[in-house]
Amino acid sequence: MTVLPYLVACWIFLVGCYGLVTSRDLIHAVGCLAVTQSSTYVLLLAVGYRRDGTAPVFSDAPTDAPVVDPVVQALALTDIVVGATVTALLLALVIQLRKRHGTVDPDSLSELKG
């Protein structure tokens, strides 16, 4: 077992968080959020990886052959779909903010402060 995929997932997460913190544009922030969320893909794939594992189709494989966990793969696919949906929703909100206030700079949106 190697820790490299976990380190890569952590690095992607930190890069995305850094972009979120330093962003001065809401579109850039949504992109950085998508990068942050994509670190979970790597994490899920690292959890589900099994050396010399095959797909869990048992019609051709011997019963003692190592197989990968299909639940983790299903979670990764669900994560991708949810991530794309959230990104699309946030970009739609940014477009509406741009139409109503004329800017996507979070500091210029002082009208939204409570």
mmCIF file of the C-alpha atoms, coordinates in Angstrom:
data_MODEL
# 
_entry.id   MODEL 
# 
loop_
_atom_site.group_PDB 
_atom_site.id 
_atom_site.type_symbol 
_atom_site.label_atom_id 
_atom_site.label_alt_id 
_atom_site.label_comp_id 
_atom_site.label_asym_id 
_atom_site.label_entity_id 
_atom_site.label_seq_id 
_atom_site.pdbx_PDB_ins_code 
_atom_site.Cartn_x 
_atom_site.Cartn_y 
_atom_site.Cartn_z 
_atom_site.occupancy 
_atom_site.B_iso_or_equiv 
_atom_site.pdbx_formal_charge 
_atom_site.auth_seq_id 
_atom_site.auth_comp_id 
_atom_site.auth_asym_id 
_atom_site.auth_atom_id 
_atom_site.pdbx_PDB_model_num 
ATOM 1   C CA . MET A 1 1   ? 0.000   0.000   0.000   1.00 0.00 ? 1   MET A CA 1 
ATOM 2   C CA . THR A 1 2   ? 1.368   3.386   -0.951  1.00 0.00 ? 2   THR A CA 1 
ATOM 3   C CA . VAL A 1 3   ? 0.494   6.776   0.438   1.00 0.00 ? 3   VAL A CA 1 
ATOM 4   C CA . LEU A 1 4   ? 1.135   8.630   -2.819  1.00 0.00 ? 4   LEU A CA 1 
ATOM 5   C CA . PRO A 1 5   ? -2.543  8.821   -3.909  1.00 0.00 ? 5   PRO A CA 1 
ATOM 6   C CA . TYR A 1 6   ? -3.502  10.140  -0.489  1.00 0.00 ? 6   TYR A CA 1 
ATOM 7   C CA . LEU A 1 7   ? -0.780  12.782  -0.689  1.00 0.00 ? 7   LEU A CA 1 
ATOM 8   C CA . VAL A 1 8   ? -1.944  13.762  -4.176  1.00 0.00 ? 8   VAL A CA 1 
ATOM 9   C CA . ALA A 1 9   ? -5.531  14.069  -2.927  1.00 0.00 ? 9   ALA A CA 1 
ATOM 10  C CA . CYS A 1 10  ? -4.337  16.229  -0.027  1.00 0.00 ? 10  CYS A CA 1 
ATOM 11  C CA . TRP A 1 11  ? -2.269  18.407  -2.375  1.00 0.00 ? 11  TRP A CA 1 
ATOM 12  C CA . ILE A 1 12  ? -5.197  18.922  -4.759  1.00 0.00 ? 12  ILE A CA 1 
ATOM 13  C CA . PHE A 1 13  ? -7.422  19.801  -1.806  1.00 0.00 ? 13  PHE A CA 1 
ATOM 14  C CA . LEU A 1 14  ? -4.912  22.337  -0.468  1.00 0.00 ? 14  LEU A CA 1 
ATOM 15  C CA . VAL A 1 15  ? -4.402  23.923  -3.902  1.00 0.00 ? 15  VAL A CA 1 
ATOM 16  C CA . GLY A 1 16  ? -8.153  24.311  -4.290  1.00 0.00 ? 16  GLY A CA 1 
ATOM 17  C CA . CYS A 1 17  ? -8.498  25.797  -0.791  1.00 0.00 ? 17  CYS A CA 1 
ATOM 18  C CA . TYR A 1 18  ? -5.662  28.228  -1.492  1.00 0.00 ? 18  TYR A CA 1 
ATOM 19  C CA . GLY A 1 19  ? -7.424  29.333  -4.660  1.00 0.00 ? 19  GLY A CA 1 
ATOM 20  C CA . LEU A 1 20  ? -10.674 29.796  -2.754  1.00 0.00 ? 20  LEU A CA 1 
ATOM 21  C CA . VAL A 1 21  ? -9.030  31.932  -0.104  1.00 0.00 ? 21  VAL A CA 1 
ATOM 22  C CA . THR A 1 22  ? -7.119  34.137  -2.527  1.00 0.00 ? 22  THR A CA 1 
ATOM 23  C CA . SER A 1 23  ? -9.849  34.449  -5.152  1.00 0.00 ? 23  SER A CA 1 
ATOM 24  C CA . ARG A 1 24  ? -11.108 37.919  -6.104  1.00 0.00 ? 24  ARG A CA 1 
ATOM 25  C CA . ASP A 1 25  ? -13.583 36.633  -8.664  1.00 0.00 ? 25  ASP A CA 1 
ATOM 26  C CA . LEU A 1 26  ? -16.605 34.444  -7.997  1.00 0.00 ? 26  LEU A CA 1 
ATOM 27  C CA . ILE A 1 27  ? -16.118 32.448  -11.202 1.00 0.00 ? 27  ILE A CA 1 
ATOM 28  C CA . HIS A 1 28  ? -12.556 31.718  -10.144 1.00 0.00 ? 28  HIS A CA 1 
ATOM 29  C CA . ALA A 1 29  ? -13.842 30.723  -6.713  1.00 0.00 ? 29  ALA A CA 1 
ATOM 30  C CA . VAL A 1 30  ? -16.310 28.274  -8.253  1.00 0.00 ? 30  VAL A CA 1 
ATOM 31  C CA . GLY A 1 31  ? -13.483 26.772  -10.309 1.00 0.00 ? 31  GLY A CA 1 
ATOM 32  C CA . CYS A 1 32  ? -11.328 26.435  -7.222  1.00 0.00 ? 32  CYS A CA 1 
ATOM 33  C CA . LEU A 1 33  ? -14.221 24.792  -5.400  1.00 0.00 ? 33  LEU A CA 1 
ATOM 34  C CA . ALA A 1 34  ? -14.468 22.274  -8.243  1.00 0.00 ? 34  ALA A CA 1 
ATOM 35  C CA . VAL A 1 35  ? -10.732 21.576  -7.922  1.00 0.00 ? 35  VAL A CA 1 
ATOM 36  C CA . THR A 1 36  ? -11.132 21.113  -4.173  1.00 0.00 ? 36  THR A CA 1 
ATOM 37  C CA . GLN A 1 37  ? -14.016 18.765  -4.718  1.00 0.00 ? 37  GLN A CA 1 
ATOM 38  C CA . SER A 1 38  ? -12.053 16.784  -7.310  1.00 0.00 ? 38  SER A CA 1 
ATOM 39  C CA . SER A 1 39  ? -9.604  15.756  -4.610  1.00 0.00 ? 39  SER A CA 1 
ATOM 40  C CA . THR A 1 40  ? -12.315 13.442  -3.347  1.00 0.00 ? 40  THR A CA 1 
ATOM 41  C CA . TYR A 1 41  ? -12.191 11.565  -6.664  1.00 0.00 ? 41  TYR A CA 1 
ATOM 42  C CA . VAL A 1 42  ? -8.552  10.749  -6.097  1.00 0.00 ? 42  VAL A CA 1 
ATOM 43  C CA . LEU A 1 43  ? -9.232  9.855   -2.477  1.00 0.00 ? 43  LEU A CA 1 
ATOM 44  C CA . LEU A 1 44  ? -12.083 7.499   -3.387  1.00 0.00 ? 44  LEU A CA 1 
ATOM 45  C CA . LEU A 1 45  ? -10.046 5.872   -6.139  1.00 0.00 ? 45  LEU A CA 1 
ATOM 46  C CA . ALA A 1 46  ? -7.151  5.408   -3.721  1.00 0.00 ? 46  ALA A CA 1 
ATOM 47  C CA . VAL A 1 47  ? -9.434  3.767   -1.190  1.00 0.00 ? 47  VAL A CA 1 
ATOM 48  C CA . GLY A 1 48  ? -10.953 1.434   -3.772  1.00 0.00 ? 48  GLY A CA 1 
ATOM 49  C CA . TYR A 1 49  ? -7.723  0.519   -5.570  1.00 0.00 ? 49  TYR A CA 1 
ATOM 50  C CA . ARG A 1 50  ? -6.552  -3.036  -5.210  1.00 0.00 ? 50  ARG A CA 1 
ATOM 51  C CA . ARG A 1 51  ? -3.343  -4.244  -6.792  1.00 0.00 ? 51  ARG A CA 1 
ATOM 52  C CA . ASP A 1 52  ? -3.968  -6.797  -9.557  1.00 0.00 ? 52  ASP A CA 1 
ATOM 53  C CA . GLY A 1 53  ? -7.686  -6.458  -8.926  1.00 0.00 ? 53  GLY A CA 1 
ATOM 54  C CA . THR A 1 54  ? -10.178 -7.073  -11.657 1.00 0.00 ? 54  THR A CA 1 
ATOM 55  C CA . ALA A 1 55  ? -13.687 -5.846  -12.247 1.00 0.00 ? 55  ALA A CA 1 
ATOM 56  C CA . PRO A 1 56  ? -16.200 -7.599  -9.992  1.00 0.00 ? 56  PRO A CA 1 
ATOM 57  C CA . VAL A 1 57  ? -17.659 -9.691  -12.782 1.00 0.00 ? 57  VAL A CA 1 
ATOM 58  C CA . PHE A 1 58  ? -17.422 -13.289 -11.689 1.00 0.00 ? 58  PHE A CA 1 
ATOM 59  C CA . SER A 1 59  ? -18.564 -15.048 -14.834 1.00 0.00 ? 59  SER A CA 1 
ATOM 60  C CA . ASP A 1 60  ? -15.030 -15.342 -16.287 1.00 0.00 ? 60  ASP A CA 1 
ATOM 61  C CA . ALA A 1 61  ? -12.771 -14.836 -13.255 1.00 0.00 ? 61  ALA A CA 1 
ATOM 62  C CA . PRO A 1 62  ? -11.911 -17.564 -10.776 1.00 0.00 ? 62  PRO A CA 1 
ATOM 63  C CA . THR A 1 63  ? -13.606 -17.098 -7.415  1.00 0.00 ? 63  THR A CA 1 
ATOM 64  C CA . ASP A 1 64  ? -10.327 -16.497 -5.560  1.00 0.00 ? 64  ASP A CA 1 
ATOM 65  C CA . ALA A 1 65  ? -9.179  -13.671 -7.893  1.00 0.00 ? 65  ALA A CA 1 
ATOM 66  C CA . PRO A 1 66  ? -8.865  -10.264 -6.195  1.00 0.00 ? 66  PRO A CA 1 
ATOM 67  C CA . VAL A 1 67  ? -11.556 -7.829  -7.287  1.00 0.00 ? 67  VAL A CA 1 
ATOM 68  C CA . VAL A 1 68  ? -11.940 -4.119  -6.768  1.00 0.00 ? 68  VAL A CA 1 
ATOM 69  C CA . ASP A 1 69  ? -14.690 -2.737  -4.566  1.00 0.00 ? 69  ASP A CA 1 
ATOM 70  C CA . PRO A 1 70  ? -17.595 -1.639  -6.795  1.00 0.00 ? 70  PRO A CA 1 
ATOM 71  C CA . VAL A 1 71  ? -19.144 0.487   -4.047  1.00 0.00 ? 71  VAL A CA 1 
ATOM 72  C CA . VAL A 1 72  ? -16.208 2.888   -4.069  1.00 0.00 ? 72  VAL A CA 1 
ATOM 73  C CA . GLN A 1 73  ? -16.399 3.176   -7.845  1.00 0.00 ? 73  GLN A CA 1 
ATOM 74  C CA . ALA A 1 74  ? -20.113 3.935   -7.588  1.00 0.00 ? 74  ALA A CA 1 
ATOM 75  C CA . LEU A 1 75  ? -19.371 6.567   -4.948  1.00 0.00 ? 75  LEU A CA 1 
ATOM 76  C CA . ALA A 1 76  ? -16.763 8.171   -7.215  1.00 0.00 ? 76  ALA A CA 1 
ATOM 77  C CA . LEU A 1 77  ? -19.246 8.344   -10.091 1.00 0.00 ? 77  LEU A CA 1 
ATOM 78  C CA . THR A 1 78  ? -21.887 9.810   -7.786  1.00 0.00 ? 78  THR A CA 1 
ATOM 79  C CA . ASP A 1 79  ? -19.332 12.317  -6.552  1.00 0.00 ? 79  ASP A CA 1 
ATOM 80  C CA . ILE A 1 80  ? -18.586 13.402  -10.111 1.00 0.00 ? 80  ILE A CA 1 
ATOM 81  C CA . VAL A 1 81  ? -22.270 13.892  -10.905 1.00 0.00 ? 81  VAL A CA 1 
ATOM 82  C CA . VAL A 1 82  ? -22.940 15.824  -7.705  1.00 0.00 ? 82  VAL A CA 1 
ATOM 83  C CA . GLY A 1 83  ? -19.838 17.944  -8.271  1.00 0.00 ? 83  GLY A CA 1 
ATOM 84  C CA . ALA A 1 84  ? -20.888 18.843  -11.810 1.00 0.00 ? 84  ALA A CA 1 
ATOM 85  C CA . THR A 1 85  ? -24.367 19.727  -10.591 1.00 0.00 ? 85  THR A CA 1 
ATOM 86  C CA . VAL A 1 86  ? -23.116 21.927  -7.773  1.00 0.00 ? 86  VAL A CA 1 
ATOM 87  C CA . THR A 1 87  ? -20.679 23.669  -10.110 1.00 0.00 ? 87  THR A CA 1 
ATOM 88  C CA . ALA A 1 88  ? -23.439 24.361  -12.637 1.00 0.00 ? 88  ALA A CA 1 
ATOM 89  C CA . LEU A 1 89  ? -25.727 25.702  -9.919  1.00 0.00 ? 89  LEU A CA 1 
ATOM 90  C CA . LEU A 1 90  ? -23.037 27.979  -8.502  1.00 0.00 ? 90  LEU A CA 1 
ATOM 91  C CA . LEU A 1 91  ? -22.141 29.300  -11.948 1.00 0.00 ? 91  LEU A CA 1 
ATOM 92  C CA . ALA A 1 92  ? -25.819 30.047  -12.567 1.00 0.00 ? 92  ALA A CA 1 
ATOM 93  C CA . LEU A 1 93  ? -25.897 32.004  -9.296  1.00 0.00 ? 93  LEU A CA 1 
ATOM 94  C CA . VAL A 1 94  ? -22.789 33.921  -10.324 1.00 0.00 ? 94  VAL A CA 1 
ATOM 95  C CA . ILE A 1 95  ? -24.424 34.809  -13.638 1.00 0.00 ? 95  ILE A CA 1 
ATOM 96  C CA . GLN A 1 96  ? -27.477 36.114  -11.810 1.00 0.00 ? 96  GLN A CA 1 
ATOM 97  C CA . LEU A 1 97  ? -25.262 38.166  -9.473  1.00 0.00 ? 97  LEU A CA 1 
ATOM 98  C CA . ARG A 1 98  ? -23.472 39.626  -12.494 1.00 0.00 ? 98  ARG A CA 1 
ATOM 99  C CA . LYS A 1 99  ? -26.785 40.552  -14.111 1.00 0.00 ? 99  LYS A CA 1 
ATOM 100 C CA . ARG A 1 100 ? -28.187 42.202  -10.978 1.00 0.00 ? 100 ARG A CA 1 
ATOM 101 C CA . HIS A 1 101 ? -25.106 43.885  -9.548  1.00 0.00 ? 101 HIS A CA 1 
ATOM 102 C CA . GLY A 1 102 ? -22.769 44.214  -12.534 1.00 0.00 ? 102 GLY A CA 1 
ATOM 103 C CA . THR A 1 103 ? -19.769 42.589  -10.864 1.00 0.00 ? 103 THR A CA 1 
ATOM 104 C CA . VAL A 1 104 ? -18.455 39.224  -9.748  1.00 0.00 ? 104 VAL A CA 1 
ATOM 105 C CA . ASP A 1 105 ? -15.948 40.670  -7.284  1.00 0.00 ? 105 ASP A CA 1 
ATOM 106 C CA . PRO A 1 106 ? -17.006 39.545  -3.794  1.00 0.00 ? 106 PRO A CA 1 
ATOM 107 C CA . ASP A 1 107 ? -15.574 42.710  -2.214  1.00 0.00 ? 107 ASP A CA 1 
ATOM 108 C CA . SER A 1 108 ? -17.693 44.917  -4.477  1.00 0.00 ? 108 SER A CA 1 
ATOM 109 C CA . LEU A 1 109 ? -20.911 43.193  -3.470  1.00 0.00 ? 109 LEU A CA 1 
ATOM 110 C CA . SER A 1 110 ? -21.321 45.301  -0.350  1.00 0.00 ? 110 SER A CA 1 
ATOM 111 C CA . GLU A 1 111 ? -25.106 45.347  -0.805  1.00 0.00 ? 111 GLU A CA 1 
ATOM 112 C CA . LEU A 1 112 ? -25.194 41.662  0.087   1.00 0.00 ? 112 LEU A CA 1 
ATOM 113 C CA . LYS A 1 113 ? -23.499 42.156  3.454   1.00 0.00 ? 113 LYS A CA 1 
ATOM 114 C CA . GLY A 1 114 ? -25.797 41.766  6.419   1.00 0.00 ? 114 GLY A CA 1 
# 
